[in-house]
């Protein structure tokens, strides 16, 4: 017999926004382990690592990564988040909201979902160091998210952390405590981007 979970309504979303190498994935995993409820960890990097993307090209064809494939990929990823939440899943989403239009799109898509938006900040020199240590990122990508894309300027956060010293138990506890104190909300600060 097919299992049928108890109906619990839409899931809640803890959305972590920060530059590449800022520690979002590590924070997401630590939150997942510390929370008393089951949360799914969702990230576009997981889809990329699964091998779903075609070879990246920059030839102006329908395979062109920046102009064709990437915009559609992220539009689809953004739509996955409310679909998973609508099925009753609590989510920790780690993402880089690179453009103001992405924040607006997420605000619209998640308008009926309880979203707690966390800004994950990190010192630029530490981002550079982590990026070099990882070795699988384009040099300067993390810095560009902050300096060029200005990812932390598109609107307020429900909570902000500095991950420069790493993902400590105190940092994890601070996010969980702030999330628990938030009260009932629909989209929180994310909704402030809506017209």
C-alpha angles and dihedrals in degrees: 000000000000112000116242116198121215113271110254104163125242119341126248124247130217103193117197115199120187145121124285110281092019092120100258095137093046090048091048092052092046091050091048090054095045101044117095092220126064111262126181116226108225126186137155088230088065090058092047091048089052088065099243097136125086119234110293115249135176098198102115091251127120085274092060104131101207100039104032119012101034097053091049093044093054093042086056093044091053089053091051091064098062090040092056091045092048088058088060099262121143108221141201104199119192111197145149107232093205100174135039087234090059091055090049091048092050091047090055095043093047098039092118096042130090100246126181108194116206123190110214108203127186135178112264094233090052091049089053091049094049091046091054091046093051092050093194099089132082107261110258094016095119093046090049091056089060104032103033106022091035090208094178095056101069096090144312128308130224088226137358133206136185112224096182091113092046134258103310128179088248091056091048091047091050091056093047093047092049090047092051092048093049095092121212112324140159112222094334113202091353089071091057087079092064117101 
